[in-house]
């Protein structure tokens, strides 16, 4: 994951609130979190709760 990537939230804790796509604006590897932001909200969420969207998405082997 890199800053500037477009992601969507796939976790369960905030699934009703965090809909749509977000941009990664900060990464805290020590805590295993990323800060995602759109025009309305910015929030730190666990890295495993976001999925890269669009052409930039990494393909699993």
Buried (B, 14 or more C-beta within 10 A) or exposed (E): EEEEBBBBBEEEEEEEEBEEEBBBEEBEEEEEBBBBEBEEEEBEBEBEBBEBEEEEEEEEE
